Protein backbone atom coordinates (compact mmCIF):
# COMPACT_ATOMS: atom_id res chain seq x y z
CA UNK A 1 0.00 0.00 0.00
CA UNK A 2 1.02 3.60 -0.38
CA UNK A 3 0.10 7.18 0.45
CA UNK A 4 1.00 10.14 -1.71
CA UNK A 5 0.07 13.65 -2.79
CA UNK A 6 -0.38 14.38 -6.48
CA UNK A 7 2.38 16.56 -8.02
CA UNK A 8 -0.19 19.26 -8.81
CA UNK A 9 -0.92 19.64 -5.11
CA UNK A 10 2.72 20.27 -4.27
CA UNK A 11 2.91 22.78 -7.13
CA UNK A 12 -0.15 24.67 -5.97
CA UNK A 13 0.57 24.41 -2.22
CA UNK A 14 4.34 24.61 -1.70
CA UNK A 15 3.84 25.36 2.02
CA UNK A 16 2.18 21.98 2.63
CA UNK A 17 3.77 19.89 5.39
CA UNK A 18 2.47 16.33 5.80
CA UNK A 19 3.31 13.53 8.19
CA UNK A 20 2.02 10.01 8.72
CA UNK A 21 1.67 7.33 11.38
CA UNK A 22 1.08 3.74 10.26
CA UNK A 23 -0.02 0.83 12.43
CA UNK A 24 -0.26 -2.39 10.44
CA UNK A 25 -2.01 -4.45 13.15
CA UNK A 26 -2.98 -4.41 16.80
CA UNK A 27 -5.48 -1.57 17.21
CA UNK A 28 -8.41 -2.63 19.40
CA UNK A 29 -11.49 -0.80 20.70
CA UNK A 30 -10.84 -1.42 24.39
CA UNK A 31 -7.97 0.96 25.22
CA UNK A 32 -8.70 3.54 27.91
CA UNK A 33 -7.72 6.91 26.46
CA UNK A 34 -9.89 9.10 28.65
CA UNK A 35 -7.08 10.61 30.70
CA UNK A 36 -4.98 11.44 27.65
CA UNK A 37 -7.96 12.85 25.77
CA UNK A 38 -8.72 15.07 28.76
CA UNK A 39 -5.12 16.31 28.87
CA UNK A 40 -4.99 17.20 25.16
CA UNK A 41 -8.44 18.79 25.30
CA UNK A 42 -7.24 20.93 28.20
CA UNK A 43 -4.33 22.11 26.03
CA UNK A 44 -6.78 23.12 23.31
CA UNK A 45 -9.03 24.96 25.79
CA UNK A 46 -6.07 26.81 27.29
CA UNK A 47 -4.89 27.93 23.90
CA UNK A 48 -8.35 29.15 22.95
CA UNK A 49 -8.52 31.07 26.21
CA UNK A 50 -5.16 32.72 25.47
CA UNK A 51 -5.51 33.38 21.76
CA UNK A 52 -9.24 33.78 21.13
CA UNK A 53 -11.50 31.78 18.85
CA UNK A 54 -10.24 28.99 16.61
CA UNK A 55 -10.50 31.26 13.56
CA UNK A 56 -7.68 33.40 14.97
CA UNK A 57 -5.14 30.56 15.25
CA UNK A 58 -2.43 30.61 12.55
CA UNK A 59 -2.97 26.92 11.78
CA UNK A 60 -6.66 27.54 11.06
CA UNK A 61 -6.08 30.81 9.19
CA UNK A 62 -3.74 28.97 6.83
CA UNK A 63 -6.36 26.32 6.05
CA UNK A 64 -9.03 28.99 5.59
CA UNK A 65 -6.82 30.68 2.99
CA UNK A 66 -6.30 27.32 1.29
CA UNK A 67 -10.03 26.57 1.21
CA UNK A 68 -10.75 30.04 -0.18
CA UNK A 69 -8.14 29.50 -2.91
CA UNK A 70 -9.95 26.26 -3.82
CA UNK A 71 -13.22 28.18 -4.20
CA UNK A 72 -14.73 27.00 -0.91
CA UNK A 73 -16.35 29.30 1.64
CA UNK A 74 -14.22 28.86 4.79
CA UNK A 75 -17.18 29.39 7.11
CA UNK A 76 -19.25 26.81 5.25
CA UNK A 77 -16.55 24.18 4.86
CA UNK A 78 -14.12 24.03 7.76
CA UNK A 79 -10.99 21.91 8.05
CA UNK A 80 -11.36 19.08 10.55
CA UNK A 81 -9.30 20.70 13.29
CA UNK A 82 -11.31 23.92 13.13
CA UNK A 83 -14.55 21.94 13.48
CA UNK A 84 -13.12 20.12 16.51
CA UNK A 85 -11.88 23.33 18.14
CA UNK A 86 -15.25 24.97 17.56
CA UNK A 87 -16.91 22.12 19.41
CA UNK A 88 -14.37 22.23 22.23
CA UNK A 89 -14.91 25.98 22.63
CA UNK A 90 -18.69 25.64 22.73
CA UNK A 91 -19.04 22.40 24.72
CA UNK A 92 -15.76 22.05 26.58
CA UNK A 93 -15.20 18.48 25.39
CA UNK A 94 -15.23 16.14 22.39
CA UNK A 95 -17.57 13.21 21.73
CA UNK A 96 -16.36 9.65 22.34
CA UNK A 97 -16.36 7.56 19.16
CA UNK A 98 -13.53 4.99 19.33
CA UNK A 99 -10.39 5.15 21.50
CA UNK A 100 -8.09 5.80 18.54
CA UNK A 101 -10.41 8.37 16.98
CA UNK A 102 -10.85 10.07 20.37
CA UNK A 103 -7.08 10.30 20.79
CA UNK A 104 -6.52 11.60 17.25
CA UNK A 105 -9.27 14.19 17.67
CA UNK A 106 -7.88 15.44 20.98
CA UNK A 107 -4.34 15.70 19.59
CA UNK A 108 -5.69 17.44 16.49
CA UNK A 109 -7.46 19.99 18.68
CA UNK A 110 -4.39 20.53 20.85
CA UNK A 111 -2.19 21.21 17.80
CA UNK A 112 -4.99 22.87 15.73
CA UNK A 113 -3.87 20.67 12.81
CA UNK A 114 -6.21 18.36 10.84
CA UNK A 115 -5.64 14.66 11.50
CA UNK A 116 -7.21 11.88 9.43
CA UNK A 117 -7.38 8.28 10.70
CA UNK A 118 -8.29 5.66 8.09
CA UNK A 119 -8.97 1.95 8.40
CA UNK A 120 -6.52 0.41 5.92
CA UNK A 121 -8.74 -2.64 5.42
CA UNK A 122 -11.19 -0.38 3.58
CA UNK A 123 -8.57 1.09 1.24
CA UNK A 124 -7.75 -0.54 -2.10
CA UNK A 125 -4.14 -0.31 -3.27
CA UNK A 126 -3.23 3.03 -1.80
CA UNK A 127 -4.30 6.64 -1.42
CA UNK A 128 -3.56 9.70 -3.53
CA UNK A 129 -4.46 13.16 -2.29
CA UNK A 130 -5.29 15.17 -5.37
CA UNK A 131 -7.97 16.62 -7.64
CA UNK A 132 -10.96 14.40 -8.37
CA UNK A 133 -12.24 13.70 -11.87
CA UNK A 134 -15.81 13.48 -10.59
CA UNK A 135 -16.31 9.73 -11.02
CA UNK A 136 -15.04 8.80 -7.56
CA UNK A 137 -17.54 7.40 -5.07
CA UNK A 138 -17.67 8.91 -1.61
CA UNK A 139 -19.67 7.12 1.08
CA UNK A 140 -21.12 9.30 3.82
CA UNK A 141 -21.40 8.14 7.42
CA UNK A 142 -25.07 7.56 6.71
CA UNK A 143 -24.27 5.23 3.82
CA UNK A 144 -25.23 7.56 0.97
CA UNK A 145 -23.01 7.76 -2.11
CA UNK A 146 -21.79 11.14 -3.35
CA UNK A 147 -19.50 12.14 -6.21
CA UNK A 148 -16.89 14.84 -5.64
CA UNK A 149 -16.95 17.85 -7.92
CA UNK A 150 -14.28 17.58 -10.66
CA UNK A 151 -11.14 19.27 -9.37
CA UNK A 152 -12.11 18.89 -5.72
CA UNK A 153 -9.23 17.59 -3.59
CA UNK A 154 -9.94 14.10 -2.28
CA UNK A 155 -8.18 11.08 -0.80
CA UNK A 156 -8.79 8.57 -3.61
CA UNK A 157 -7.83 4.89 -3.73
CA UNK A 158 -7.17 2.64 -6.73
CA UNK A 159 -10.80 1.45 -6.78
CA UNK A 160 -12.04 4.98 -7.39
CA UNK A 161 -13.34 5.50 -3.87
CA UNK A 162 -12.92 8.90 -2.25
CA UNK A 163 -12.00 8.55 1.42
CA UNK A 164 -12.21 12.28 2.12
CA UNK A 165 -13.92 15.24 0.52
CA UNK A 166 -12.65 18.82 0.24
CA UNK A 167 -9.21 17.71 1.39
CA UNK A 168 -9.27 18.11 5.19
CA UNK A 169 -12.97 18.90 5.50
CA UNK A 170 -14.75 15.54 5.78
CA UNK A 171 -13.69 11.88 5.89
CA UNK A 172 -15.66 8.98 4.44
CA UNK A 173 -17.74 6.56 6.43
CA UNK A 174 -16.27 3.72 4.38
CA UNK A 175 -12.80 3.91 5.94
CA UNK A 176 -13.82 5.28 9.32
CA UNK A 177 -12.17 3.59 12.29
CA UNK A 178 -14.60 1.10 13.85
CA UNK A 179 -14.49 -1.63 16.55
CA UNK A 180 -13.20 -4.15 13.99
CA UNK A 181 -10.36 -1.89 12.84
CA UNK A 182 -6.88 -3.33 13.35
CA UNK A 183 -4.63 -1.39 10.92
CA UNK A 184 -4.64 2.37 10.39
CA UNK A 185 -3.07 5.17 8.42
CA UNK A 186 -3.02 8.50 10.24
CA UNK A 187 -2.24 11.68 8.28
CA UNK A 188 -1.55 15.19 9.56
CA UNK A 189 -1.37 18.11 7.12
CA UNK A 190 -0.67 21.80 7.73
CA UNK A 191 0.17 24.99 5.86
CA UNK A 192 1.04 27.56 8.54
CA UNK A 193 4.44 29.18 9.06
CA UNK A 194 5.71 26.79 11.76
CA UNK A 195 4.20 23.66 10.24
CA UNK A 196 7.63 22.30 9.37
CA UNK A 197 8.30 21.80 13.09
CA UNK A 198 4.74 21.39 14.36
CA UNK A 199 3.70 18.48 12.11
CA UNK A 200 6.66 16.23 13.05
CA UNK A 201 5.98 17.03 16.71
CA UNK A 202 2.33 16.06 16.32
CA UNK A 203 3.23 12.85 14.50
CA UNK A 204 5.78 11.88 17.15
CA UNK A 205 3.29 12.67 19.92
CA UNK A 206 0.61 10.49 18.36
CA UNK A 207 3.03 7.62 17.74
CA UNK A 208 4.23 7.72 21.35
CA UNK A 209 0.68 7.85 22.71
CA UNK A 210 -0.47 4.95 20.51
CA UNK A 211 2.52 2.84 21.52
CA UNK A 212 1.76 3.44 25.19
CA UNK A 213 -1.93 2.55 24.84
CA UNK A 214 -1.83 -0.43 22.45
CA UNK A 215 0.72 -3.29 22.04
CA UNK A 216 1.92 -1.89 18.70
CA UNK A 217 4.99 -0.24 17.18
CA UNK A 218 3.82 2.64 14.98
CA UNK A 219 6.02 3.84 12.13
CA UNK A 220 6.21 7.52 11.23
CA UNK A 221 7.23 9.37 8.10
CA UNK A 222 7.09 12.74 6.43
CA UNK A 223 6.06 13.08 2.80
CA UNK A 224 7.45 16.00 0.80
CA UNK A 225 7.49 17.34 -2.74
CA UNK A 226 10.83 15.59 -3.31
CA UNK A 227 9.71 12.37 -1.60
CA UNK A 228 5.95 12.44 -2.12
CA UNK A 229 5.15 8.73 -1.80
CA UNK A 230 5.14 6.58 1.32
CA UNK A 231 5.07 2.82 0.71
CA UNK A 232 4.19 0.51 3.59
C-alpha positions as CSV (number, residue, x, y, z in Angstrom):
1,X,0.0,0.0,0.0
2,X,1.0,3.6,-0.4
3,X,0.1,7.2,0.5
4,X,1.0,10.1,-1.7
5,X,0.1,13.7,-2.8
6,X,-0.4,14.4,-6.5
7,X,2.4,16.6,-8.0
8,X,-0.2,19.3,-8.8
9,X,-0.9,19.6,-5.1
10,X,2.7,20.3,-4.3
11,X,2.9,22.8,-7.1
12,X,-0.2,24.7,-6.0
13,X,0.6,24.4,-2.2
14,X,4.3,24.6,-1.7
15,X,3.8,25.4,2.0
16,X,2.2,22.0,2.6
17,X,3.8,19.9,5.4
18,X,2.5,16.3,5.8
19,X,3.3,13.5,8.2
20,X,2.0,10.0,8.7
21,X,1.7,7.3,11.4
22,X,1.1,3.7,10.3
23,X,0.0,0.8,12.4
24,X,-0.3,-2.4,10.4
25,X,-2.0,-4.4,13.2
26,X,-3.0,-4.4,16.8
27,X,-5.5,-1.6,17.2
28,X,-8.4,-2.6,19.4
29,X,-11.5,-0.8,20.7
30,X,-10.8,-1.4,24.4
31,X,-8.0,1.0,25.2
32,X,-8.7,3.5,27.9
33,X,-7.7,6.9,26.5
34,X,-9.9,9.1,28.7
35,X,-7.1,10.6,30.7
36,X,-5.0,11.4,27.6
37,X,-8.0,12.8,25.8
38,X,-8.7,15.1,28.8
39,X,-5.1,16.3,28.9
40,X,-5.0,17.2,25.2
41,X,-8.4,18.8,25.3
42,X,-7.2,20.9,28.2
43,X,-4.3,22.1,26.0
44,X,-6.8,23.1,23.3
45,X,-9.0,25.0,25.8
46,X,-6.1,26.8,27.3
47,X,-4.9,27.9,23.9
48,X,-8.3,29.2,23.0
49,X,-8.5,31.1,26.2
50,X,-5.2,32.7,25.5
51,X,-5.5,33.4,21.8
52,X,-9.2,33.8,21.1
53,X,-11.5,31.8,18.9
54,X,-10.2,29.0,16.6
55,X,-10.5,31.3,13.6
56,X,-7.7,33.4,15.0
57,X,-5.1,30.6,15.2
58,X,-2.4,30.6,12.6
59,X,-3.0,26.9,11.8
60,X,-6.7,27.5,11.1
61,X,-6.1,30.8,9.2
62,X,-3.7,29.0,6.8
63,X,-6.4,26.3,6.1
64,X,-9.0,29.0,5.6
65,X,-6.8,30.7,3.0
66,X,-6.3,27.3,1.3
67,X,-10.0,26.6,1.2
68,X,-10.8,30.0,-0.2
69,X,-8.1,29.5,-2.9
70,X,-10.0,26.3,-3.8
71,X,-13.2,28.2,-4.2
72,X,-14.7,27.0,-0.9
73,X,-16.4,29.3,1.6
74,X,-14.2,28.9,4.8
75,X,-17.2,29.4,7.1
76,X,-19.3,26.8,5.3
77,X,-16.5,24.2,4.9
78,X,-14.1,24.0,7.8
79,X,-11.0,21.9,8.0
80,X,-11.4,19.1,10.5
81,X,-9.3,20.7,13.3
82,X,-11.3,23.9,13.1
83,X,-14.5,21.9,13.5
84,X,-13.1,20.1,16.5
85,X,-11.9,23.3,18.1
86,X,-15.2,25.0,17.6
87,X,-16.9,22.1,19.4
88,X,-14.4,22.2,22.2
89,X,-14.9,26.0,22.6
90,X,-18.7,25.6,22.7
91,X,-19.0,22.4,24.7
92,X,-15.8,22.0,26.6
93,X,-15.2,18.5,25.4
94,X,-15.2,16.1,22.4
95,X,-17.6,13.2,21.7
96,X,-16.4,9.7,22.3
97,X,-16.4,7.6,19.2
98,X,-13.5,5.0,19.3
99,X,-10.4,5.2,21.5
100,X,-8.1,5.8,18.5
101,X,-10.4,8.4,17.0
102,X,-10.9,10.1,20.4
103,X,-7.1,10.3,20.8
104,X,-6.5,11.6,17.3
105,X,-9.3,14.2,17.7
106,X,-7.9,15.4,21.0
107,X,-4.3,15.7,19.6
108,X,-5.7,17.4,16.5
109,X,-7.5,20.0,18.7
110,X,-4.4,20.5,20.9
111,X,-2.2,21.2,17.8
112,X,-5.0,22.9,15.7
113,X,-3.9,20.7,12.8
114,X,-6.2,18.4,10.8
115,X,-5.6,14.7,11.5
116,X,-7.2,11.9,9.4
117,X,-7.4,8.3,10.7
118,X,-8.3,5.7,8.1
119,X,-9.0,2.0,8.4
120,X,-6.5,0.4,5.9
121,X,-8.7,-2.6,5.4
122,X,-11.2,-0.4,3.6
123,X,-8.6,1.1,1.2
124,X,-7.8,-0.5,-2.1
125,X,-4.1,-0.3,-3.3
126,X,-3.2,3.0,-1.8
127,X,-4.3,6.6,-1.4
128,X,-3.6,9.7,-3.5
129,X,-4.5,13.2,-2.3
130,X,-5.3,15.2,-5.4
131,X,-8.0,16.6,-7.6
132,X,-11.0,14.4,-8.4
133,X,-12.2,13.7,-11.9
134,X,-15.8,13.5,-10.6
135,X,-16.3,9.7,-11.0
136,X,-15.0,8.8,-7.6
137,X,-17.5,7.4,-5.1
138,X,-17.7,8.9,-1.6
139,X,-19.7,7.1,1.1
140,X,-21.1,9.3,3.8
141,X,-21.4,8.1,7.4
142,X,-25.1,7.6,6.7
143,X,-24.3,5.2,3.8
144,X,-25.2,7.6,1.0
145,X,-23.0,7.8,-2.1
146,X,-21.8,11.1,-3.3
147,X,-19.5,12.1,-6.2
148,X,-16.9,14.8,-5.6
149,X,-16.9,17.9,-7.9
150,X,-14.3,17.6,-10.7
151,X,-11.1,19.3,-9.4
152,X,-12.1,18.9,-5.7
153,X,-9.2,17.6,-3.6
154,X,-9.9,14.1,-2.3
155,X,-8.2,11.1,-0.8
156,X,-8.8,8.6,-3.6
157,X,-7.8,4.9,-3.7
158,X,-7.2,2.6,-6.7
159,X,-10.8,1.4,-6.8
160,X,-12.0,5.0,-7.4
161,X,-13.3,5.5,-3.9
162,X,-12.9,8.9,-2.2
163,X,-12.0,8.5,1.4
164,X,-12.2,12.3,2.1
165,X,-13.9,15.2,0.5
166,X,-12.7,18.8,0.2
167,X,-9.2,17.7,1.4
168,X,-9.3,18.1,5.2
169,X,-13.0,18.9,5.5
170,X,-14.8,15.5,5.8
171,X,-13.7,11.9,5.9
172,X,-15.7,9.0,4.4
173,X,-17.7,6.6,6.4
174,X,-16.3,3.7,4.4
175,X,-12.8,3.9,5.9
176,X,-13.8,5.3,9.3
177,X,-12.2,3.6,12.3
178,X,-14.6,1.1,13.8
179,X,-14.5,-1.6,16.5
180,X,-13.2,-4.1,14.0
181,X,-10.4,-1.9,12.8
182,X,-6.9,-3.3,13.3
183,X,-4.6,-1.4,10.9
184,X,-4.6,2.4,10.4
185,X,-3.1,5.2,8.4
186,X,-3.0,8.5,10.2
187,X,-2.2,11.7,8.3
188,X,-1.5,15.2,9.6
189,X,-1.4,18.1,7.1
190,X,-0.7,21.8,7.7
191,X,0.2,25.0,5.9
192,X,1.0,27.6,8.5
193,X,4.4,29.2,9.1
194,X,5.7,26.8,11.8
195,X,4.2,23.7,10.2
196,X,7.6,22.3,9.4
197,X,8.3,21.8,13.1
198,X,4.7,21.4,14.4
199,X,3.7,18.5,12.1
200,X,6.7,16.2,13.0
201,X,6.0,17.0,16.7
202,X,2.3,16.1,16.3
203,X,3.2,12.8,14.5
204,X,5.8,11.9,17.2
205,X,3.3,12.7,19.9
206,X,0.6,10.5,18.4
207,X,3.0,7.6,17.7
208,X,4.2,7.7,21.4
209,X,0.7,7.8,22.7
210,X,-0.5,5.0,20.5
211,X,2.5,2.8,21.5
212,X,1.8,3.4,25.2
213,X,-1.9,2.5,24.8
214,X,-1.8,-0.4,22.5
215,X,0.7,-3.3,22.0
216,X,1.9,-1.9,18.7
217,X,5.0,-0.2,17.2
218,X,3.8,2.6,15.0
219,X,6.0,3.8,12.1
220,X,6.2,7.5,11.2
221,X,7.2,9.4,8.1
222,X,7.1,12.7,6.4
223,X,6.1,13.1,2.8
224,X,7.4,16.0,0.8
225,X,7.5,17.3,-2.7
226,X,10.8,15.6,-3.3
227,X,9.7,12.4,-1.6
228,X,5.9,12.4,-2.1
229,X,5.1,8.7,-1.8
230,X,5.1,6.6,1.3
231,X,5.1,2.8,0.7
232,X,4.2,0.5,3.6
